[in-house]
Amino acid sequence: MSQQGAFWVHTEDWHTAGEPFRIVSDLPPHCTTTGDTVWDRRLNIINQPNHPLDLLRQSLCHEPRGHADMYGGFIVPPNDSGAHFGVLFWHRDGFSTACGHGTIALGRYAVAKRLVESVREGPVKVIIDVPSGRVTAEVNFRDGKVVHVNFINVPSYQYAKDLPVSVSIPGAEALQFNVDLSWGGAACASVDVSDMTIEIKPANAQRFIGLARQIRAEVGTRGDHKGTPLYTICFFRTLSDSNEAIEQKSITVYAEGAIDRSPCGSATGSRVAVLLAQGRLKGNKKLIHHSVVNTTFEARVISQHQEEGSDYPTCIPEVRGNAYLTGRNSFFIDPSDPTYPGFFFK
């Protein structure tokens, strides 16, 4: 494709539990993608080298305008009139099929932009088409203020159990353990680190990235699901387990080596699916899910059923969190800039 001239892009930046989400609602005229659904629009970008929207993703996500752990979304038309809008989620390595923290931020964004009618008390539903399906951001008000947002996910379920994996930590012997695979809009591997000496804290982020890359390589095509490769590795430790809630802390590595600052909405939904399959989330029992920076999501199962021929139940997870506006930006994108379309170090 021929290179365009310089242009401006306006964004609105939010964070959900510490994880950034950069929203672009008005795409430049040359940055278009075709398809009947958001899934098709995503494939259209992926299948065309140097697609204008992919170059725009890199320009807004990579340095000098972003960083290796930046996340965002392009607003696009919905699949049909049943949703308020669609979104293409993006990160350092491409376009993801799902993003729970982004859905929560989009709920706040839709209310702030008056794309939906607001209320003083109770919930307002923002229905969004994403590549993996139709999701809902339920924005809850009290005395005219938003108190929390519920991300209601696509059908989620475990699809593999106890896959053996062997990895090595520098200065230590090789570790052997099992991982569970589940779908929460994207493919997720759950790894219990309760017996490992490595602590879930920001200082160990690079060590977890190294482990995630080894696990991804070990799992290989066994992690593929619905035509997509393994997307997230959720390293978790159980802190407590009572009749009311399971409390866990985790660090999630997504794509090829980015760290989610939040507990990761899609991974939280995937964790709910695994805990349900294990018989550990019965009735109204919740998952209290803490992130690497000690922010928290609460999650529960709002419905479940058993697909014929499946070994595991399918559920609809609800993940509760909140998002906050951090700023509005006008970025100048100049293809003649020697750093275009951007770079990152890790």
Phi, psi and chi 1 to 4 in degrees:
 res  aa     phi    psi   chi1   chi2   chi3   chi4
   1 MET       -  143.9  -63.8 -176.4  179.7      -
   2 SER   -70.9  147.4   61.0      -      -      -
   3 GLN   -77.6  135.4 -166.5  176.1   73.7      -
   4 GLN   -84.3  166.1  -63.0  -70.4  -39.1      -
   5 GLY   -77.6 -177.6      -      -      -      -
   6 ALA   -69.5  151.3      -      -      -      -
   7 PHE  -157.0  164.7   57.3   95.0      -      -
   8 TRP  -100.8  146.7  -73.3   91.8      -      -
   9 VAL  -132.4  132.2  174.2      -      -      -
  10 HIS  -106.3  134.4  -52.9  -68.7      -      -
  11 THR  -129.3  158.8   72.7      -      -      -
  12 GLU  -122.1  125.3 -171.8  159.6  -64.3      -
  13 ASP  -106.1  130.6  -72.9   18.6      -      -
  14 TRP  -126.7  167.3  -66.7   72.5      -      -
  15 HIS  -135.5  145.3   83.9   84.7      -      -
  16 THR  -119.1  112.7  -56.9      -      -      -
  17 ALA    53.3   32.8      -      -      -      -
  18 GLY    98.3  -14.6      -      -      -      -
  19 GLU   -92.3  128.0  177.8   71.0    0.6      -
  20 PRO   -70.8  153.2   27.2  -35.1      -      -
  21 PHE  -147.5  111.4 -166.2   73.5      -      -
  22 ARG   -99.2  118.7  177.2  164.2  -75.0  168.9
  23 ILE  -104.4  130.4  -59.9  169.9      -      -
  24 VAL  -118.2  110.6 -177.4      -      -      -
  25 SER   -95.3  -28.9   58.8      -      -      -
  26 ASP  -114.5  101.3  -62.3  -46.4      -      -
  27 LEU   -79.3  143.5  -67.0  172.2      -      -
  28 PRO   -57.0  150.2  -23.8   33.8      -      -
  29 PRO   -55.0  -32.2  -26.1   35.1      -      -
  30 HIS   -85.0   -6.4   70.2  -76.5      -      -
  31 CYS  -100.1   78.0  -67.5      -      -      -
  32 THR  -122.8  158.5   58.7      -      -      -
  33 THR  -143.6  144.7  177.8      -      -      -
  34 THR  -109.0  162.4   58.1      -      -      -
  35 GLY   146.9  152.6      -      -      -      -
  36 ASP   -76.4  -23.9  -66.5  -28.5      -      -
  37 THR  -131.1  167.6   65.2      -      -      -
  38 VAL   -63.9  -36.4  176.9      -      -      -
  39 TRP   -57.7  -45.5  177.7  -86.7      -      -
  40 ASP   -66.2  -38.3  -66.6  -24.7      -      -
  41 ARG   -63.4  -39.0  -67.5  171.9 -175.0  -88.7
  42 ARG   -63.5  -46.4  173.9  179.2  173.7  -89.0
  43 LEU   -62.4  -36.0  -71.2 -178.6      -      -
  44 ASN   -59.5  -38.5  176.4  -96.6      -      -
  45 ILE   -71.5  -47.6  -60.4  168.8      -      -
  46 ILE   -60.7  -36.2  -67.7  172.0      -      -
  47 ASN   -85.1   -1.3  -67.5  -27.7      -      -
  48 GLN  -118.2  109.1  -67.7 -173.2   47.5      -
  49 PRO   -56.9  137.4  -22.8   33.6      -      -
  50 ASN    59.0   34.2  -65.6  -38.9      -      -
  51 HIS   -58.6  139.0 -169.6  -72.9      -      -
  52 PRO   -53.7  -36.5  -27.5   34.9      -      -
  53 LEU   -72.0  -27.9  -90.0  177.8      -      -
  54 ASP   -72.9  -38.7 -168.0   43.3      -      -
  55 LEU   -65.2  -36.9  -65.4  174.0      -      -
  56 LEU   -67.0  -40.5 -179.3   58.5      -      -
  57 ARG   -54.6  -50.1  169.4 -167.6   67.8   82.1
  58 GLN   -62.2  -39.8  -65.4  174.8   60.4      -
  59 SER   -64.2  -34.9  -62.1      -      -      -
  60 LEU   -92.5  -19.9  -66.2  175.4      -      -
  61 CYS   -97.9  -41.1 -174.3      -      -      -
  62 HIS   -83.1  169.1  -62.1  176.8      -      -
  63 GLU   -67.3  150.2  -64.8 -174.8   46.2      -
  64 PRO   -91.4    1.5   31.4  -35.0      -      -
  65 ARG   -96.1  -15.5  -61.6  169.7 -170.7   85.2
  66 GLY  -139.6 -146.3      -      -      -      -
  67 HIS  -161.3  173.3   51.5   80.5      -      -
  68 ALA   -65.7  -15.3      -      -      -      -
  69 ASP  -112.8   16.3  -62.0  -73.6      -      -
  70 MET   -70.9  149.8  175.4   58.7   71.5      -
  71 TYR  -137.2  154.1 -141.0  112.7      -      -
  72 GLY  -168.7 -174.6      -      -      -      -
  73 GLY  -153.6  144.4      -      -      -      -
  74 PHE  -100.8  125.8  -61.8  136.8      -      -
  75 ILE   -75.8  128.7  -56.2  -65.2      -      -
  76 VAL  -134.1  169.1  -63.7      -      -      -
  77 PRO   -61.7  150.4  -24.6   35.0      -      -
  78 PRO   -75.1  172.3   30.3  -36.0      -      -
  79 ASN   -65.8  -35.4  -62.5  -12.2      -      -
  80 ASP  -159.1 -174.0   56.3   50.5      -      -
  81 SER   -73.1   -1.9   59.6      -      -      -
  82 GLY   -77.6  -11.1      -      -      -      -
  83 ALA  -120.1  155.9      -      -      -      -
  84 HIS   -73.8  -37.2  -68.7   99.5      -      -
  85 PHE  -166.7  172.4   53.1   85.7      -      -
  86 GLY  -114.0  167.7      -      -      -      -
  87 VAL  -147.4  140.9   63.2      -      -      -
  88 LEU  -104.9  111.7  -68.2  165.4      -      -
  89 PHE   -80.2  140.7  -63.5  121.2      -      -
  90 TRP  -138.8  157.3   47.8 -101.8      -      -
  91 HIS  -149.0 -168.6   51.8   78.0      -      -
  92 ARG   -60.6  -29.4   51.4  168.3  -85.0  169.4
  93 ASP  -109.7   -3.4  -62.9  -53.1      -      -
  94 GLY   154.6 -144.1      -      -      -      -
  95 PHE  -118.5  120.1  -69.1   83.0      -      -
  96 SER   -87.7  164.3   58.9      -      -      -
  97 THR   -87.9  -17.6   56.3      -      -      -
  98 ALA  -153.5  159.0      -      -      -      -
  99 CYS  -165.0  101.5  179.2      -      -      -
 100 GLY   -70.0  -42.7      -      -      -      -
 101 HIS   -65.8  -33.9   90.4  -85.7      -      -
 102 GLY   -66.9  -37.1      -      -      -      -
 103 THR   -63.7  -40.6  -59.3      -      -      -
 104 ILE   -62.4  -44.7  -69.3  171.7      -      -
 105 ALA   -63.1  -38.9      -      -      -      -
 106 LEU   -66.1  -30.6  -73.4  164.3      -      -
 107 GLY   -63.3  -47.1      -      -      -      -
 108 ARG   -62.6  -41.1  -68.3  -66.9  -50.9  -99.4
 109 TYR   -60.7  -45.7  167.2   83.8      -      -
 110 ALA   -62.4  -38.5      -      -      -      -
 111 VAL   -68.6  -44.6  166.9      -      -      -
 112 ALA   -63.4  -35.3      -      -      -      -
 113 LYS   -88.2    1.0  -66.8  -64.0 -176.7 -178.6
 114 ARG    59.4   37.2  -61.3 -177.1  179.7  178.1
 115 LEU   -77.4  -17.3  -57.5 -179.2      -      -
 116 VAL  -131.5  158.2  -65.7      -      -      -
 117 GLU   -78.2  132.1 -170.3  171.1  -17.8      -
 118 SER   -88.1  166.2 -174.9      -      -      -
 119 VAL  -138.2  169.6  -62.7      -      -      -
 120 ARG   -92.4  -32.8  -77.1 -163.1   60.2   80.7
 121 GLU  -133.4  135.6  -63.3  -72.0  -22.5      -
 122 GLY    99.4 -171.0      -      -      -      -
 123 PRO   -94.2  150.6   32.8  -34.0      -      -
 124 VAL  -124.4  125.9  171.8      -      -      -
 125 LYS   -95.2  128.4  -68.6 -173.8  176.6 -178.2
 126 VAL  -112.1  114.3 -178.3      -      -      -
 127 ILE   -99.3  126.9  -58.0  171.8      -      -
 128 ILE  -130.7  132.3  -53.3  167.4      -      -
 129 ASP   -90.3  122.7  -78.0  -28.5      -      -
 130 VAL  -119.6  168.4  -52.9      -      -      -
 131 PRO   -55.1  -35.7  -31.0   38.0      -      -
 132 SER   -84.3   -4.5   57.8      -      -      -
 133 GLY   146.3 -157.6      -      -      -      -
 134 ARG  -104.9  126.1 -178.8  161.0  -73.3  175.7
 135 VAL  -122.6  168.3  -61.9      -      -      -
 136 THR  -130.6  135.9  -61.5      -      -      -
 137 ALA  -106.3  109.0      -      -      -      -
 138 GLU   -95.4  105.0 -173.4 -178.3   78.7      -
 139 VAL   -89.6  119.8 -174.9      -      -      -
 140 ASN  -105.5  128.9  -70.5  -92.5      -      -
 141 PHE  -109.2  147.4  -73.5   81.9      -      -
 142 ARG  -141.7  122.7 -173.9 -177.6  -56.2  146.7
 143 ASP    54.9   37.3  -65.4  -31.5      -      -
 144 GLY    80.7    2.7      -      -      -      -
 145 LYS  -117.5  146.7  -64.1 -178.7  179.3 -179.3
 146 VAL   -74.8  124.9  176.2      -      -      -
 147 VAL  -104.2  -29.1  -70.2      -      -      -
 148 HIS  -167.7  165.7   61.2  -99.8      -      -
 149 VAL  -127.3  130.5 -179.0      -      -      -
 150 ASN   -98.8  123.1  -64.8  -27.6      -      -
 151 PHE   -92.1  113.3  158.8   50.0      -      -
 152 ILE  -100.8  114.8  -58.9  171.6      -      -
 153 ASN   -88.2  172.7 -157.6    6.6      -      -
 154 VAL   -71.1  165.6  -62.5      -      -      -
 155 PRO   -52.4  130.6  -29.1   36.6      -      -
 156 SER  -126.9  147.7  -55.5      -      -      -
 157 TYR  -166.9  157.3   47.8   85.0      -      -
 158 GLN   -79.5  144.6 -174.6  169.3  -25.0      -
 159 TYR  -129.6   -3.2   63.6   90.3      -      -
 160 ALA  -156.4  149.4      -      -      -      -
 161 LYS  -132.9  139.0 -179.9 -178.7  179.1 -178.7
 162 ASP    54.5   49.1  -69.3  -20.7      -      -
 163 LEU   -75.6  125.5  -65.9 -175.7      -      -
 164 PRO   -72.2  135.6   25.3  -32.1      -      -
 165 VAL  -137.8  140.9  169.3      -      -      -
 166 SER  -124.6  125.4  177.4      -      -      -
 167 VAL  -133.1  167.5  -58.9      -      -      -
 168 SER  -126.6  141.3   60.6      -      -      -
 169 ILE  -110.2  129.1  -63.0  178.0      -      -
 170 PRO   -51.0  129.6  -27.3   35.1      -      -
 171 GLY    84.2    3.1      -      -      -      -
 172 ALA  -135.0  165.6      -      -      -      -
 173 GLU   -71.9  163.3  -64.6 -178.7    1.0      -
 174 ALA   -61.5  141.6      -      -      -      -
 175 LEU  -104.4  137.5  -61.6  174.0      -      -
 176 GLN  -121.7  128.4  -66.0 -175.9  -17.3      -
 177 PHE  -156.6  176.6   49.4   85.7      -      -
 178 ASN  -111.7  150.0  -64.2  -32.7      -      -
 179 VAL  -124.3  150.5  -56.8      -      -      -
 180 ASP  -107.5  143.2  -64.8  -41.5      -      -
 181 LEU  -112.6  136.7  -57.7  179.2      -      -
 182 SER  -146.2  162.0   53.7      -      -      -
 183 TRP  -114.2  125.5  177.3  -99.3      -      -
 184 GLY  -134.1   38.0      -      -      -      -
 185 GLY   101.6  -18.3      -      -      -      -
 186 ALA  -150.4  158.1      -      -      -      -
 187 ALA   -78.7  130.3      -      -      -      -
 188 CYS  -131.2  136.8  174.9      -      -      -
 189 ALA  -104.8  127.4      -      -      -      -
 190 SER   -98.6  128.5  -68.2      -      -      -
 191 VAL  -127.4  116.5 -178.5      -      -      -
 192 ASP   -81.5  117.8 -170.0  -14.4      -      -
 193 VAL  -106.6   19.6  -64.0      -      -      -
 194 SER   -59.8  -32.2  -62.9      -      -      -
 195 ASP   -94.1    2.8  -64.8  -30.8      -      -
 196 MET   -94.6  153.5  -63.0 -174.6 -167.7      -
 197 THR   -83.3  -13.9   56.9      -      -      -
 198 ILE   -73.2  127.3 -178.5  171.1      -      -
 199 GLU   -89.9  144.4 -173.5  178.5  -12.8      -
 200 ILE   -81.4   97.5  -63.3  174.3      -      -
 201 LYS  -156.2  157.7   60.8 -178.7 -177.9  179.7
 202 PRO   -54.6  -34.3  -29.3   37.2      -      -
 203 ALA   -63.0  -21.1      -      -      -      -
 204 ASN  -100.5   12.7  -72.6  -28.6      -      -
 205 ALA   -55.6  -46.7      -      -      -      -
 206 GLN   -65.8  -32.7  -72.1  -57.3  -44.3      -
 207 ARG   -65.7  -41.0  -62.9  178.8   70.8 -172.8
 208 PHE   -68.0  -35.8  -80.3  109.1      -      -
 209 ILE   -61.3  -43.4  -70.3  171.9      -      -
 210 GLY   -61.8  -42.1      -      -      -      -
 211 LEU   -64.3  -42.0  -72.3  173.4      -      -
 212 ALA   -61.4  -40.8      -      -      -      -
 213 ARG   -65.2  -38.2  -72.7  170.0  174.5  162.5
 214 GLN   -66.5  -42.0  -69.3 -178.3   67.4      -
 215 ILE   -64.2  -43.1  -68.9  169.5      -      -
 216 ARG   -58.6  -42.8 -168.2 -175.6  -54.9  -84.3
 217 ALA   -67.4  -40.0      -      -      -      -
 218 GLU   -66.2  -43.6  -79.4  -90.7  -46.5      -
 219 VAL   -69.5  -39.9  171.6      -      -      -
 220 GLY    58.0 -139.2      -      -      -      -
 221 THR   -70.8  -11.1   57.1      -      -      -
 222 ARG   -63.6  -21.8  -65.2  178.9  -63.9  173.5
 223 GLY   -85.3  -10.0      -      -      -      -
 224 ASP   -65.3  141.5  -64.9   -2.8      -      -
 225 HIS  -156.5  135.3 -165.2   67.6      -      -
 226 LYS    53.5   39.1  -71.7 -163.2  169.1 -173.5
 227 GLY    75.2   13.8      -      -      -      -
 228 THR  -126.7  150.0   65.9      -      -      -
 229 PRO   -80.6  169.9   29.8  -34.8      -      -
 230 LEU   -56.1  128.3 -176.1   60.8      -      -
 231 TYR  -108.3  -44.2  176.6   60.2      -      -
 232 THR  -123.2  147.0   58.9      -      -      -
 233 ILE  -118.3  116.0  -44.1  -74.0      -      -
 234 CYS  -106.2  107.5 -178.8      -      -      -
 235 PHE   -89.4  119.8  -61.3   93.5      -      -
 236 PHE  -130.2  158.2   71.4   92.3      -      -
 237 ARG  -135.6  131.4  176.2  174.4  -79.4  113.5
 238 THR   -81.8  127.0  -60.9      -      -      -
 239 LEU   -95.5  -36.1  -54.8  178.5      -      -
 240 SER  -161.7  160.8   65.8      -      -      -
 241 ASP  -149.0  107.7 -170.4  -13.5      -      -
 242 SER  -119.3 -176.2   67.5      -      -      -
 243 ASN   -68.3  -24.7  -68.5  -28.7      -      -
 244 GLU   -92.9  -33.9  -68.7   76.7   30.5      -
 245 ALA  -159.3  151.1      -      -      -      -
 246 ILE  -103.1  128.2  -63.3  172.7      -      -
 247 GLU  -110.4  124.0 -173.5  174.9    9.4      -
 248 GLN  -134.1  154.4  -64.4 -177.6  -25.7      -
 249 LYS  -120.4  141.8 -176.3  172.5 -176.8  176.6
 250 SER  -144.9  166.0   73.2      -      -      -
 251 ILE  -133.6  126.5 -179.0  169.5      -      -
 252 THR  -110.5  127.3  -63.3      -      -      -
 253 VAL  -104.5  124.1 -178.0      -      -      -
 254 TYR  -119.1  164.9   64.1   88.0      -      -
 255 ALA    54.3 -135.8      -      -      -      -
 256 GLU   -97.2    8.1  -62.7  -58.5  -39.2      -
 257 GLY   149.5   35.7      -      -      -      -
 258 ALA  -104.3  147.6      -      -      -      -
 259 ILE  -104.7  126.6  -66.3  -73.0      -      -
 260 ASP   -80.8  123.1 -161.2  -39.1      -      -
 261 ARG   -73.9  -28.6  -85.5   65.4  169.0  164.1
 262 SER   -83.8  176.1   80.4      -      -      -
 263 PRO   -71.0   -0.8  -18.9   32.8      -      -
 264 CYS    71.5  110.1 -174.2      -      -      -
 265 GLY   -63.0  -45.8      -      -      -      -
 266 SER   -68.2  -40.8  -61.0      -      -      -
 267 ALA   -66.9  -34.7      -      -      -      -
 268 THR   -63.8  -42.7  -60.5      -      -      -
 269 GLY   -61.7  -38.0      -      -      -      -
 270 SER   -66.8  -39.1  -65.6      -      -      -
 271 ARG   -64.5  -39.7  -69.3  -68.7  -53.1  132.7
 272 VAL   -58.2  -43.3  164.2      -      -      -
 273 ALA   -62.4  -40.6      -      -      -      -
 274 VAL   -68.3  -45.0  171.7      -      -      -
 275 LEU   -63.1  -36.2  -69.4  168.6      -      -
 276 LEU   -64.1  -44.8  178.6   66.0      -      -
 277 ALA   -61.8  -30.4      -      -      -      -
 278 GLN   -81.8   -2.6  -66.1  172.1  -15.2      -
 279 GLY    75.3   21.5      -      -      -      -
 280 ARG  -102.8   -4.2  -61.8  174.8   61.9 -167.6
 281 LEU  -122.3   79.8  -84.3 -172.7      -      -
 282 LYS  -103.2  146.8  -63.8  179.7  179.4  179.2
 283 GLY    63.9 -129.6      -      -      -      -
 284 ASN   -97.8   14.6  -67.4  -39.6      -      -
 285 LYS   -62.3  139.2 -170.0  169.9 -178.8  175.6
 286 LYS  -112.5  160.6  -63.5 -173.4  -65.8 -173.5
 287 LEU  -103.6  119.6  168.4   63.9      -      -
 288 ILE   -98.2  114.1  -60.4  174.5      -      -
 289 HIS  -118.1  111.5 -159.0 -166.7      -      -
 290 HIS   -96.0  146.5  -55.8  -65.4      -      -
 291 SER   -93.8  178.3   76.0      -      -      -
 292 VAL   -66.0  -22.9   66.1      -      -      -
 293 VAL  -105.2   16.1  -63.0      -      -      -
 294 ASN    68.3   26.7  -65.9  -41.6      -      -
 295 THR   -88.6  165.2   53.6      -      -      -
 296 THR  -137.0  139.2  -56.3      -      -      -
 297 PHE  -113.5  149.9  -72.7  159.9      -      -
 298 GLU  -114.3  138.7  -69.6 -171.6    9.1      -
 299 ALA  -138.5  152.2      -      -      -      -
 300 ARG  -154.0  167.7   65.8 -172.9 -178.7  102.2
 301 VAL   -91.6  125.7  172.9      -      -      -
 302 ILE  -101.9  -16.7   59.3  174.9      -      -
 303 SER  -162.4  157.6   68.1      -      -      -
 304 GLN  -153.8  156.7   62.2  176.3  -70.8      -
 305 HIS  -157.6  169.8   65.9  -82.4      -      -
 306 GLN  -112.7  115.5 -170.2   75.8   32.8      -
 307 GLU   -71.3  140.7  -65.0  -78.9   -5.7      -
 308 GLU   -61.7  129.3 -174.8  176.5   -9.8      -
 309 GLY    85.8   -4.3      -      -      -      -
 310 SER   -92.6  144.9  175.2      -      -      -
 311 ASP   -83.8  -11.7  -65.5  -30.9      -      -
 312 TYR  -129.3  149.0  -49.6  102.8      -      -
 313 PRO   -72.8  152.3   26.3  -33.4      -      -
 314 THR  -104.5  137.8  -64.8      -      -      -
 315 CYS  -135.9  163.6   68.0      -      -      -
 316 ILE  -106.6  109.1  -59.2  -65.1      -      -
 317 PRO   -84.6  148.0   -6.9   24.2      -      -
 318 GLU  -117.5  125.8  176.8 -169.0   83.8      -
 319 VAL  -117.2  123.0  179.8      -      -      -
 320 ARG  -103.6  129.1  176.1  169.3  -65.0 -174.2
 321 GLY  -156.8 -156.5      -      -      -      -
 322 ASN  -158.1  159.7 -148.3  -20.9      -      -
 323 ALA  -130.1  156.9      -      -      -      -
 324 TYR  -139.5  137.7  -59.6   89.1      -      -
 325 LEU   -69.0  133.6 -179.4   66.0      -      -
 326 THR  -112.3  -22.5   59.5      -      -      -
 327 GLY   166.8  170.7      -      -      -      -
 328 ARG  -123.5  137.5  -62.3 -176.2  177.5   95.5
 329 ASN  -129.7  147.8  -68.3  -64.6      -      -
 330 SER  -118.1  113.2  -67.3      -      -      -
 331 PHE  -105.1  135.8  -69.1  107.6      -      -
 332 PHE   -97.3  120.8 -170.5   63.3      -      -
 333 ILE  -107.1  115.9  -47.9  -64.7      -      -
 334 ASP  -123.6  105.4 -176.3    0.4      -      -
 335 PRO   -59.5  -17.1  -25.8   36.7      -      -
 336 SER   -83.9   -8.2   68.9      -      -      -
 337 ASP   -63.4  129.0 -177.1  -27.7      -      -
 338 PRO   -63.4  -17.5   19.3  -31.7      -      -
 339 THR   -91.3   -4.2   67.8      -      -      -
 340 TYR   -62.9  139.1  176.1   82.5      -      -
 341 PRO   -91.9   18.7   34.9  -35.4      -      -
 342 GLY   125.6  174.3      -      -      -      -
 343 PHE  -154.8  162.9   59.1   90.3      -      -
 344 PHE  -148.1  163.6   55.6   78.6      -      -
 345 PHE   -97.4  -21.1  -78.2  102.3      -      -
 346 LYS  -124.7      -   61.8  175.5 -178.6  174.2
